[in-house]
Each structure stands twice: as structure tokens, then as C-alpha cells.
Amino acid sequence: MTTNTKNSKTAGRIILAMGSIICLWVGAALTSALSSVGWSVSTLAGQYMSAIGMVKPLHTLVDYYTHIKGIEYLICVAFFVAFPVFFKYVNKVPKTVTAKK
């Protein structure tokens, strides 16, 4: 075997070992977290989303309406960006191809 082949196999083994260690760590963390909430995936997901601020308590109708309007504005912006791109794609002029004998 050449030196490059040995080095590449060694690098591959190191990457595989690191990936395995990370997978074991993630599995242990997930198992521990699920164990602490009584093996309820939905409870764990809810706690995670509350911890990162994705889910906020809505106490009044105004809070709820403001939240919904924010989502509506995001959908509108996404549409205003996506529609012109889609329109250009649909109305693209086909290239003319000439065949040679």
C-alpha cells in the first residue's frame, strides 16, 4: 500500500471513531432527557421549544392575534420572493436547437 492510501484509511478511521463517540454522547443525552420527563417525547419537545424561546405563552387575545399576524407577514414575504422566481422559471423561452447532418 502507498502512503496516501494508509493516511486516507487512518483519517477515515479517526473520523469514524469521532462520529461514533458523538453518536453515543447524543444517544446518552437523549435517553437521559427522555428518562427525566417520563419517556414522553412530546413533553421533551415542548420543554425544548420553551427553553429556546420558540414557544411563548399567549395570555390574551391580543398576544395571539399579534403572533398570527407575524406569521402571516412571514408567509407574505416568502410568497413575494418565491413568485417572481417561479414566474421566470415557467415563462422561460426555450432555446432553439439546430440539428446538423
Biopython code that builds the backbone (N, CA, C, O; Angstrom):
import numpy as np
from Bio.PDB.StructureBuilder import StructureBuilder

atoms = [
    (1, "MET", "N", (0.837, -1.180, 0.000)),
    (1, "MET", "CA", (0.000, 0.000, 0.000)),
    (1, "MET", "C", (0.878, 1.238, 0.000)),
    (1, "MET", "O", (1.979, 1.249, 0.551)),
    (2, "THR", "N", (0.359, 2.276, -0.634)),
    (2, "THR", "CA", (1.109, 3.522, -0.671)),
    (2, "THR", "C", (0.835, 4.330, 0.590)),
    (2, "THR", "O", (-0.074, 4.027, 1.364)),
    (3, "THR", "N", (1.635, 5.352, 0.772)),
    (3, "THR", "CA", (1.495, 6.190, 1.958)),
    (3, "THR", "C", (0.168, 6.944, 1.953)),
    (3, "THR", "O", (-0.459, 7.111, 2.999)),
    (4, "ASN", "N", (-0.264, 7.402, 0.768)),
    (4, "ASN", "CA", (-1.539, 8.121, 0.680)),
    (4, "ASN", "C", (-2.713, 7.238, 1.057)),
    (4, "ASN", "O", (-3.644, 7.689, 1.725)),
    (5, "THR", "N", (-2.676, 5.985, 0.635)),
    (5, "THR", "CA", (-3.744, 5.049, 0.973)),
    (5, "THR", "C", (-3.787, 4.798, 2.469)),
    (5, "THR", "O", (-4.866, 4.759, 3.061)),
    (6, "LYS", "N", (-2.604, 4.624, 3.099)),
    (6, "LYS", "CA", (-2.554, 4.401, 4.546)),
    (6, "LYS", "C", (-3.062, 5.624, 5.294)),
    (6, "LYS", "O", (-3.822, 5.505, 6.255)),
    (7, "ASN", "N", (-2.635, 6.803, 4.844)),
    (7, "ASN", "CA", (-3.075, 8.037, 5.504)),
    (7, "ASN", "C", (-4.579, 8.230, 5.359)),
    (7, "ASN", "O", (-5.246, 8.655, 6.301)),
    (8, "SER", "N", (-5.108, 7.920, 4.190)),
    (8, "SER", "CA", (-6.541, 8.089, 3.989)),
    (8, "SER", "C", (-7.338, 7.076, 4.808)),
    (8, "SER", "O", (-8.404, 7.414, 5.323)),
    (9, "LYS", "N", (-6.855, 5.862, 4.940)),
    (9, "LYS", "CA", (-7.549, 4.875, 5.783)),
    (9, "LYS", "C", (-7.491, 5.284, 7.250)),
    (9, "LYS", "O", (-8.471, 5.140, 7.980)),
    (10, "THR", "N", (-6.337, 5.797, 7.679)),
    (10, "THR", "CA", (-6.200, 6.245, 9.060)),
    (10, "THR", "C", (-7.132, 7.420, 9.329)),
    (10, "THR", "O", (-7.790, 7.466, 10.368)),
    (11, "ALA", "N", (-7.192, 8.368, 8.399)),
    (11, "ALA", "CA", (-8.080, 9.514, 8.562)),
    (11, "ALA", "C", (-9.541, 9.060, 8.594)),
    (11, "ALA", "O", (-10.334, 9.570, 9.385)),
    (12, "GLY", "N", (-9.889, 8.119, 7.749)),
    (12, "GLY", "CA", (-11.248, 7.592, 7.738)),
    (12, "GLY", "C", (-11.614, 6.920, 9.050)),
    (12, "GLY", "O", (-12.731, 7.073, 9.545)),
    (13, "ARG", "N", (-10.671, 6.176, 9.609)),
    (13, "ARG", "CA", (-10.923, 5.513, 10.902)),
    (13, "ARG", "C", (-11.078, 6.526, 12.025)),
    (13, "ARG", "O", (-11.914, 6.358, 12.914)),
    (14, "ILE", "N", (-10.258, 7.593, 11.980)),
    (14, "ILE", "CA", (-10.364, 8.629, 13.007)),
    (14, "ILE", "C", (-11.726, 9.322, 12.921)),
    (14, "ILE", "O", (-12.374, 9.553, 13.942)),
    (15, "ILE", "N", (-12.151, 9.649, 11.716)),
    (15, "ILE", "CA", (-13.453, 10.298, 11.531)),
    (15, "ILE", "C", (-14.578, 9.375, 11.972)),
    (15, "ILE", "O", (-15.531, 9.826, 12.608)),
    (16, "LEU", "N", (-14.485, 8.092, 11.646)),
    (16, "LEU", "CA", (-15.490, 7.124, 12.065)),
    (16, "LEU", "C", (-15.536, 6.999, 13.585)),
    (16, "LEU", "O", (-16.617, 6.915, 14.168)),
    (17, "ALA", "N", (-14.374, 6.987, 14.226)),
    (17, "ALA", "CA", (-14.322, 6.886, 15.686)),
    (17, "ALA", "C", (-14.941, 8.128, 16.332)),
    (17, "ALA", "O", (-15.703, 8.012, 17.292)),
    (18, "MET", "N", (-14.617, 9.310, 15.810)),
    (18, "MET", "CA", (-15.187, 10.536, 16.370)),
    (18, "MET", "C", (-16.703, 10.572, 16.165)),
    (18, "MET", "O", (-17.442, 10.969, 17.066)),
    (19, "GLY", "N", (-17.161, 10.162, 14.992)),
    (19, "GLY", "CA", (-18.597, 10.112, 14.736)),
    (19, "GLY", "C", (-19.306, 9.152, 15.670)),
    (19, "GLY", "O", (-20.401, 9.437, 16.155)),
    (20, "SER", "N", (-18.673, 8.003, 15.924)),
    (20, "SER", "CA", (-19.265, 7.027, 16.842)),
    (20, "SER", "C", (-19.347, 7.579, 18.253)),
    (20, "SER", "O", (-20.347, 7.377, 18.943)),
    (21, "ILE", "N", (-18.307, 8.271, 18.685)),
    (21, "ILE", "CA", (-18.310, 8.855, 20.034)),
    (21, "ILE", "C", (-19.402, 9.911, 20.148)),
    (21, "ILE", "O", (-20.116, 9.962, 21.150)),
    (22, "ILE", "N", (-19.536, 10.752, 19.127)),
    (22, "ILE", "CA", (-20.571, 11.791, 19.156)),
    (22, "ILE", "C", (-21.963, 11.160, 19.164)),
    (22, "ILE", "O", (-22.848, 11.622, 19.884)),
    (23, "CYS", "N", (-22.162, 10.100, 18.364)),
    (23, "CYS", "CA", (-23.461, 9.415, 18.343)),
    (23, "CYS", "C", (-23.792, 8.808, 19.694)),
    (23, "CYS", "O", (-24.938, 8.874, 20.138)),
    (24, "LEU", "N", (-22.804, 8.219, 20.352)),
    (24, "LEU", "CA", (-23.027, 7.664, 21.689)),
    (24, "LEU", "C", (-23.387, 8.764, 22.682)),
    (24, "LEU", "O", (-24.273, 8.578, 23.517)),
    (25, "TRP", "N", (-22.704, 9.917, 22.597)),
    (25, "TRP", "CA", (-22.984, 11.018, 23.501)),
    (25, "TRP", "C", (-24.401, 11.556, 23.284)),
    (25, "TRP", "O", (-25.124, 11.804, 24.248)),
    (26, "VAL", "N", (-24.797, 11.735, 22.025)),
    (26, "VAL", "CA", (-26.143, 12.217, 21.716)),
    (26, "VAL", "C", (-27.193, 11.219, 22.188)),
    (26, "VAL", "O", (-28.217, 11.614, 22.744)),
    (27, "GLY", "N", (-26.948, 9.941, 21.972)),
    (27, "GLY", "CA", (-27.881, 8.913, 22.429)),
    (27, "GLY", "C", (-28.037, 8.915, 23.940)),
    (27, "GLY", "O", (-29.145, 8.783, 24.459)),
    (28, "ALA", "N", (-26.911, 9.065, 24.649)),
    (28, "ALA", "CA", (-26.972, 9.109, 26.111)),
    (28, "ALA", "C", (-27.709, 10.350, 26.594)),
    (28, "ALA", "O", (-28.505, 10.273, 27.530)),
    (29, "ALA", "N", (-27.452, 11.492, 25.964)),
    (29, "ALA", "CA", (-28.137, 12.730, 26.362)),
    (29, "ALA", "C", (-29.636, 12.632, 26.101)),
    (29, "ALA", "O", (-30.442, 13.048, 26.933)),
    (30, "LEU", "N", (-30.006, 12.085, 24.953)),
    (30, "LEU", "CA", (-31.430, 11.949, 24.621)),
    (30, "LEU", "C", (-32.116, 10.960, 25.557)),
    (30, "LEU", "O", (-33.234, 11.204, 26.010)),
    (31, "THR", "N", (-31.456, 9.858, 25.843)),
    (31, "THR", "CA", (-32.028, 8.870, 26.764)),
    (31, "THR", "C", (-32.203, 9.463, 28.154)),
    (31, "THR", "O", (-33.223, 9.239, 28.806)),
    (32, "SER", "N", (-31.213, 10.216, 28.605)),
    (32, "SER", "CA", (-31.310, 10.850, 29.917)),
    (32, "SER", "C", (-32.450, 11.869, 29.961)),
    (32, "SER", "O", (-33.206, 11.926, 30.931)),
    (33, "ALA", "N", (-32.562, 12.665, 28.910)),
    (33, "ALA", "CA", (-33.621, 13.677, 28.869)),
    (33, "ALA", "C", (-35.002, 13.021, 28.834)),
    (33, "ALA", "O", (-35.918, 13.450, 29.537)),
    (34, "LEU", "N", (-35.144, 11.983, 28.016)),
    (34, "LEU", "CA", (-36.435, 11.277, 27.963)),
    (34, "LEU", "C", (-36.764, 10.617, 29.295)),
    (34, "LEU", "O", (-37.921, 10.594, 29.712)),
    (35, "SER", "N", (-35.748, 10.081, 29.959)),
    (35, "SER", "CA", (-35.972, 9.453, 31.253)),
    (35, "SER", "C", (-36.457, 10.466, 32.284)),
    (35, "SER", "O", (-37.295, 10.147, 33.127)),
    (36, "SER", "N", (-35.926, 11.690, 32.215)),
    (36, "SER", "CA", (-36.303, 12.694, 33.215)),
    (36, "SER", "C", (-37.729, 13.221, 33.025)),
    (36, "SER", "O", (-38.314, 13.751, 33.970)),
    (37, "VAL", "N", (-38.295, 13.085, 31.826)),
    (37, "VAL", "CA", (-39.675, 13.546, 31.601)),
    (37, "VAL", "C", (-40.654, 12.386, 31.499)),
    (37, "VAL", "O", (-41.774, 12.564, 31.022)),
    (38, "GLY", "N", (-40.254, 11.224, 31.932)),
    (38, "GLY", "CA", (-41.168, 10.082, 31.946)),
    (38, "GLY", "C", (-41.378, 9.474, 30.575)),
    (38, "GLY", "O", (-42.460, 8.954, 30.300)),
    (39, "TRP", "N", (-40.380, 9.522, 29.706)),
    (39, "TRP", "CA", (-40.381, 8.899, 28.375)),
    (39, "TRP", "C", (-41.436, 9.477, 27.449)),
    (39, "TRP", "O", (-41.948, 8.782, 26.572)),
    (40, "SER", "N", (-41.761, 10.747, 27.643)),
    (40, "SER", "CA", (-42.736, 11.415, 26.796)),
    (40, "SER", "C", (-42.003, 12.330, 25.810)),
    (40, "SER", "O", (-41.426, 13.346, 26.199)),
    (41, "VAL", "N", (-42.037, 11.956, 24.541)),
    (41, "VAL", "CA", (-41.334, 12.725, 23.519)),
    (41, "VAL", "C", (-41.975, 14.100, 23.351)),
    (41, "VAL", "O", (-41.267, 15.090, 23.171)),
    (42, "SER", "N", (-43.303, 14.175, 23.408)),
    (42, "SER", "CA", (-43.973, 15.463, 23.226)),
    (42, "SER", "C", (-43.658, 16.424, 24.371)),
    (42, "SER", "O", (-43.500, 17.622, 24.139)),
    (43, "THR", "N", (-43.565, 15.927, 25.586)),
    (43, "THR", "CA", (-43.203, 16.780, 26.722)),
    (43, "THR", "C", (-41.785, 17.296, 26.556)),
    (43, "THR", "O", (-41.515, 18.469, 26.814)),
    (44, "LEU", "N", (-40.881, 16.432, 26.130)),
    (44, "LEU", "CA", (-39.494, 16.838, 25.926)),
    (44, "LEU", "C", (-39.397, 17.891, 24.819)),
    (44, "LEU", "O", (-38.665, 18.871, 24.952)),
    (45, "ALA", "N", (-40.137, 17.684, 23.729)),
    (45, "ALA", "CA", (-40.130, 18.660, 22.629)),
    (45, "ALA", "C", (-40.703, 19.995, 23.092)),
    (45, "ALA", "O", (-40.177, 21.050, 22.737)),
    (46, "GLY", "N", (-41.773, 19.957, 23.878)),
    (46, "GLY", "CA", (-42.366, 21.180, 24.405)),
    (46, "GLY", "C", (-41.419, 21.937, 25.319)),
    (46, "GLY", "O", (-41.320, 23.161, 25.241)),
    (47, "GLN", "N", (-40.716, 21.207, 26.191)),
    (47, "GLN", "CA", (-39.745, 21.844, 27.071)),
    (47, "GLN", "C", (-38.595, 22.445, 26.274)),
    (47, "GLN", "O", (-38.117, 23.532, 26.598)),
    (48, "TYR", "N", (-38.153, 21.752, 25.245)),
    (48, "TYR", "CA", (-37.062, 22.251, 24.403)),
    (48, "TYR", "C", (-37.484, 23.534, 23.686)),
    (48, "TYR", "O", (-36.740, 24.514, 23.667)),
    (49, "MET", "N", (-38.679, 23.523, 23.099)),
    (49, "MET", "CA", (-39.135, 24.709, 22.373)),
    (49, "MET", "C", (-39.371, 25.888, 23.316)),
    (49, "MET", "O", (-39.138, 27.034, 22.931)),
    (50, "SER", "N", (-39.824, 25.634, 24.531)),
    (50, "SER", "CA", (-39.986, 26.711, 25.511)),
    (50, "SER", "C", (-38.628, 27.252, 25.948)),
    (50, "SER", "O", (-38.471, 28.457, 26.146)),
    (51, "ALA", "N", (-37.652, 26.368, 26.097)),
    (51, "ALA", "CA", (-36.330, 26.786, 26.548)),
    (51, "ALA", "C", (-35.623, 27.660, 25.520)),
    (51, "ALA", "O", (-34.910, 28.589, 25.898)),
    (52, "ILE", "N", (-35.802, 27.388, 24.242)),
    (52, "ILE", "CA", (-35.114, 28.185, 23.217)),
    (52, "ILE", "C", (-35.944, 29.384, 22.774)),
    (52, "ILE", "O", (-35.496, 30.167, 21.937)),
    (53, "GLY", "N", (-37.141, 29.538, 23.321)),
    (53, "GLY", "CA", (-37.961, 30.702, 23.011)),
    (53, "GLY", "C", (-38.823, 30.553, 21.781)),
    (53, "GLY", "O", (-39.384, 31.539, 21.302)),
    (54, "MET", "N", (-38.946, 29.350, 21.257)),
    (54, "MET", "CA", (-39.769, 29.149, 20.069)),
    (54, "MET", "C", (-41.251, 29.218, 20.419)),
    (54, "MET", "O", (-42.060, 29.685, 19.617)),
    (55, "VAL", "N", (-41.600, 28.760, 21.594)),
    (55, "VAL", "CA", (-42.989, 28.766, 22.039)),
    (55, "VAL", "C", (-43.093, 29.722, 23.224)),
    (55, "VAL", "O", (-42.380, 29.581, 24.218)),
    (56, "LYS", "N", (-43.988, 30.692, 23.102)),
    (56, "LYS", "CA", (-44.199, 31.650, 24.185)),
    (56, "LYS", "C", (-45.642, 31.544, 24.645)),
    (56, "LYS", "O", (-46.535, 31.291, 23.836)),
    (57, "PRO", "N", (-45.875, 31.734, 25.920)),
    (57, "PRO", "CA", (-47.261, 31.671, 26.393)),
    (57, "PRO", "C", (-48.063, 32.864, 25.874)),
    (57, "PRO", "O", (-47.599, 34.002, 25.932)),
    (58, "LEU", "N", (-49.241, 32.603, 25.377)),
    (58, "LEU", "CA", (-50.122, 33.644, 24.880)),
    (58, "LEU", "C", (-51.249, 33.808, 25.893)),
    (58, "LEU", "O", (-52.113, 32.942, 26.030)),
    (59, "HIS", "N", (-51.224, 34.942, 26.604)),
    (59, "HIS", "CA", (-52.170, 35.126, 27.698)),
    (59, "HIS", "C", (-53.450, 35.851, 27.277)),
    (59, "HIS", "O", (-54.504, 35.667, 27.887)),
    (60, "THR", "N", (-53.351, 36.672, 26.235)),
    (60, "THR", "CA", (-54.527, 37.439, 25.834)),
    (60, "THR", "C", (-54.792, 37.216, 24.347)),
    (60, "THR", "O", (-53.975, 36.651, 23.620)),
    (61, "LEU", "N", (-55.957, 37.679, 23.928)),
    (61, "LEU", "CA", (-56.318, 37.594, 22.515)),
    (61, "LEU", "C", (-55.406, 38.474, 21.670)),
    (61, "LEU", "O", (-55.106, 38.140, 20.524)),
    (62, "VAL", "N", (-54.967, 39.591, 22.229)),
    (62, "VAL", "CA", (-54.070, 40.488, 21.504)),
    (62, "VAL", "C", (-52.717, 39.805, 21.268)),
    (62, "VAL", "O", (-52.135, 39.938, 20.191)),
    (63, "ASP", "N", (-52.219, 39.079, 22.267)),
    (63, "ASP", "CA", (-50.973, 38.320, 22.093)),
    (63, "ASP", "C", (-51.117, 37.304, 20.973)),
    (63, "ASP", "O", (-50.231, 37.172, 20.129)),
    (64, "TYR", "N", (-52.226, 36.590, 20.966)),
    (64, "TYR", "CA", (-52.472, 35.580, 19.938)),
    (64, "TYR", "C", (-52.575, 36.218, 18.560)),
    (64, "TYR", "O", (-51.985, 35.721, 17.600)),
    (65, "TYR", "N", (-53.323, 37.323, 18.453)),
    (65, "TYR", "CA", (-53.509, 37.997, 17.169)),
    (65, "TYR", "C", (-52.175, 38.528, 16.644)),
    (65, "TYR", "O", (-51.894, 38.433, 15.449)),
    (66, "THR", "N", (-51.357, 39.085, 17.532)),
    (66, "THR", "CA", (-50.046, 39.596, 17.127)),
    (66, "THR", "C", (-49.169, 38.465, 16.625)),
    (66, "THR", "O", (-48.451, 38.633, 15.639)),
    (67, "HIS", "N", (-49.212, 37.338, 17.271)),
    (67, "HIS", "CA", (-48.437, 36.175, 16.845)),
    (67, "HIS", "C", (-48.875, 35.708, 15.455)),
    (67, "HIS", "O", (-48.040, 35.441, 14.591)),
    (68, "ILE", "N", (-50.177, 35.613, 15.249)),
    (68, "ILE", "CA", (-50.705, 35.166, 13.959)),
    (68, "ILE", "C", (-50.364, 36.168, 12.852)),
    (68, "ILE", "O", (-50.035, 35.762, 11.737)),
    (69, "LYS", "N", (-50.436, 37.455, 13.140)),
    (69, "LYS", "CA", (-50.106, 38.469, 12.128)),
    (69, "LYS", "C", (-48.626, 38.389, 11.758)),
    (69, "LYS", "O", (-48.270, 38.579, 10.594)),
    (70, "GLY", "N", (-47.769, 38.114, 12.725)),
    (70, "GLY", "CA", (-46.340, 37.969, 12.424)),
    (70, "GLY", "C", (-46.084, 36.809, 11.484)),
    (70, "GLY", "O", (-45.286, 36.916, 10.553)),
    (71, "ILE", "N", (-46.765, 35.699, 11.730)),
    (71, "ILE", "CA", (-46.628, 34.541, 10.848)),
    (71, "ILE", "C", (-47.181, 34.867, 9.464)),
    (71, "ILE", "O", (-46.605, 34.463, 8.453)),
    (72, "GLU", "N", (-48.284, 35.589, 9.417)),
    (72, "GLU", "CA", (-48.874, 35.971, 8.133)),
    (72, "GLU", "C", (-47.909, 36.845, 7.329)),
    (72, "GLU", "O", (-47.771, 36.659, 6.120)),
    (73, "TYR", "N", (-47.252, 37.781, 7.977)),
    (73, "TYR", "CA", (-46.287, 38.630, 7.274)),
    (73, "TYR", "C", (-45.109, 37.816, 6.747)),
    (73, "TYR", "O", (-44.622, 38.088, 5.650)),
    (74, "LEU", "N", (-44.647, 36.839, 7.495)),
    (74, "LEU", "CA", (-43.556, 35.977, 7.022)),
    (74, "LEU", "C", (-43.979, 35.176, 5.793)),
    (74, "LEU", "O", (-43.199, 35.007, 4.856)),
    (75, "ILE", "N", (-45.215, 34.686, 5.803)),
    (75, "ILE", "CA", (-45.723, 33.955, 4.638)),
    (75, "ILE", "C", (-45.804, 34.876, 3.428)),
    (75, "ILE", "O", (-45.472, 34.468, 2.315)),
    (76, "CYS", "N", (-46.244, 36.116, 3.635)),
    (76, "CYS", "CA", (-46.330, 37.078, 2.520)),
    (76, "CYS", "C", (-44.953, 37.375, 1.944)),
    (76, "CYS", "O", (-44.794, 37.414, 0.724)),
    (77, "VAL", "N", (-43.969, 37.581, 2.786)),
    (77, "VAL", "CA", (-42.611, 37.852, 2.305)),
    (77, "VAL", "C", (-42.080, 36.655, 1.527)),
    (77, "VAL", "O", (-41.460, 36.825, 0.478)),
    (78, "ALA", "N", (-42.316, 35.453, 2.028)),
    (78, "ALA", "CA", (-41.873, 34.252, 1.310)),
    (78, "ALA", "C", (-42.551, 34.159, -0.054)),
    (78, "ALA", "O", (-41.914, 33.779, -1.036)),
    (79, "PHE", "N", (-43.828, 34.498, -0.123)),
    (79, "PHE", "CA", (-44.534, 34.456, -1.400)),
    (79, "PHE", "C", (-43.988, 35.506, -2.359)),
    (79, "PHE", "O", (-43.797, 35.226, -3.542)),
    (80, "PHE", "N", (-43.734, 36.722, -1.855)),
    (80, "PHE", "CA", (-43.217, 37.796, -2.714)),
    (80, "PHE", "C", (-41.829, 37.480, -3.249)),
    (80, "PHE", "O", (-41.443, 37.991, -4.301)),
    (81, "VAL", "N", (-41.079, 36.656, -2.550)),
    (81, "VAL", "CA", (-39.767, 36.239, -3.048)),
    (81, "VAL", "C", (-39.911, 35.063, -4.013)),
    (81, "VAL", "O", (-39.253, 35.029, -5.053)),
    (82, "ALA", "N", (-40.767, 34.102, -3.673)),
    (82, "ALA", "CA", (-40.859, 32.871, -4.458)),
    (82, "ALA", "C", (-41.625, 33.062, -5.765)),
    (82, "ALA", "O", (-41.298, 32.411, -6.758)),
    (83, "PHE", "N", (-42.627, 33.927, -5.797)),
    (83, "PHE", "CA", (-43.451, 34.048, -7.002)),
    (83, "PHE", "C", (-42.680, 34.564, -8.210)),
    (83, "PHE", "O", (-42.813, 33.976, -9.283)),
    (84, "PRO", "N", (-41.879, 35.631, -8.106)),
    (84, "PRO", "CA", (-41.127, 36.069, -9.284)),
    (84, "PRO", "C", (-40.145, 35.015, -9.799)),
    (84, "PRO", "O", (-39.948, 34.883, -11.007)),
    (85, "VAL", "N", (-39.540, 34.278, -8.894)),
    (85, "VAL", "CA", (-38.622, 33.219, -9.305)),
    (85, "VAL", "C", (-39.390, 32.129, -10.054)),
    (85, "VAL", "O", (-38.936, 31.654, -11.095)),
    (86, "PHE", "N", (-40.538, 31.737, -9.534)),
    (86, "PHE", "CA", (-41.362, 30.733, -10.193)),
    (86, "PHE", "C", (-41.871, 31.239, -11.537)),
    (86, "PHE", "O", (-41.896, 30.487, -12.510)),
    (87, "PHE", "N", (-42.281, 32.516, -11.602)),
    (87, "PHE", "CA", (-42.786, 33.098, -12.846)),
    (87, "PHE", "C", (-41.709, 33.099, -13.931)),
    (87, "PHE", "O", (-41.991, 32.796, -15.090)),
    (88, "LYS", "N", (-40.472, 33.441, -13.550)),
    (88, "LYS", "CA", (-39.369, 33.406, -14.519)),
    (88, "LYS", "C", (-39.123, 31.979, -15.005)),
    (88, "LYS", "O", (-38.870, 31.757, -16.189)),
    (89, "TYR", "N", (-39.199, 31.021, -14.097)),
    (89, "TYR", "CA", (-38.967, 29.620, -14.459)),
    (89, "TYR", "C", (-40.035, 29.126, -15.428)),
    (89, "TYR", "O", (-39.712, 28.452, -16.407)),
    (90, "VAL", "N", (-41.288, 29.445, -15.176)),
    (90, "VAL", "CA", (-42.386, 28.966, -16.020)),
    (90, "VAL", "C", (-42.353, 29.625, -17.395)),
    (90, "VAL", "O", (-42.646, 28.969, -18.395)),
    (91, "ASN", "N", (-42.007, 30.899, -17.465)),
    (91, "ASN", "CA", (-42.036, 31.634, -18.720)),
    (91, "ASN", "C", (-40.681, 31.695, -19.416)),
    (91, "ASN", "O", (-40.433, 32.603, -20.210)),
    (92, "LYS", "N", (-39.818, 30.753, -19.132)),
    (92, "LYS", "CA", (-38.519, 30.724, -19.762)),
    (92, "LYS", "C", (-38.675, 30.385, -21.244)),
    (92, "LYS", "O", (-39.399, 29.459, -21.611)),
    (93, "VAL", "N", (-37.985, 31.149, -22.083)),
    (93, "VAL", "CA", (-38.067, 30.918, -23.530)),
    (93, "VAL", "C", (-37.197, 29.710, -23.871)),
    (93, "VAL", "O", (-36.020, 29.671, -23.513)),
    (94, "PRO", "N", (-37.771, 28.728, -24.561)),
    (94, "PRO", "CA", (-36.951, 27.542, -24.899)),
    (94, "PRO", "C", (-35.868, 27.901, -25.913)),
    (94, "PRO", "O", (-36.082, 28.717, -26.809)),
    (95, "LYS", "N", (-34.721, 27.284, -25.756)),
    (95, "LYS", "CA", (-33.612, 27.511, -26.690)),
    (95, "LYS", "C", (-33.891, 26.797, -27.996)),
    (95, "LYS", "O", (-34.439, 25.695, -28.010)),
    (96, "THR", "N", (-33.517, 27.422, -29.071)),
    (96, "THR", "CA", (-33.661, 26.768, -30.365)),
    (96, "THR", "C", (-32.410, 25.958, -30.649)),
    (96, "THR", "O", (-31.288, 26.434, -30.479)),
    (97, "VAL", "N", (-32.622, 24.751, -31.075)),
    (97, "VAL", "CA", (-31.512, 23.839, -31.352)),
    (97, "VAL", "C", (-31.585, 23.460, -32.827)),
    (97, "VAL", "O", (-32.635, 23.063, -33.332)),
    (98, "THR", "N", (-30.460, 23.589, -33.500)),
    (98, "THR", "CA", (-30.408, 23.171, -34.899)),
    (98, "THR", "C", (-29.636, 21.873, -34.999)),
    (98, "THR", "O", (-28.601, 21.702, -34.356)),
    (99, "ALA", "N", (-30.137, 20.978, -35.792)),
    (99, "ALA", "CA", (-29.508, 19.678, -35.970)),
    (99, "ALA", "C", (-28.621, 19.731, -37.209)),
    (99, "ALA", "O", (-29.010, 20.257, -38.251)),
    (100, "LYS", "N", (-27.443, 19.184, -37.074)),
    (100, "LYS", "CA", (-26.515, 19.105, -38.213)),
    (100, "LYS", "C", (-26.483, 17.698, -38.737)),
    (100, "LYS", "O", (-26.580, 16.731, -37.981)),
    (101, "LYS", "N", (-26.343, 17.589, -40.056)),
    (101, "LYS", "CA", (-26.259, 16.265, -40.656)),
    (101, "LYS", "C", (-24.834, 15.862, -40.848)),
    (101, "LYS", "O", (-24.563, 14.769, -41.345)),
]
sb = StructureBuilder()
sb.init_structure("model")
sb.init_model(0)
sb.init_chain("A")
sb.init_seg("    ")
for serial, (resi, resn, name, xyz) in enumerate(atoms, 1):
    if name == "N":
        sb.init_residue(resn, " ", resi, " ")
    sb.init_atom(name, np.array(xyz, "f"), 0.0, 1.0, " ", f" {name:<3s}", serial, name[0])
structure = sb.get_structure()
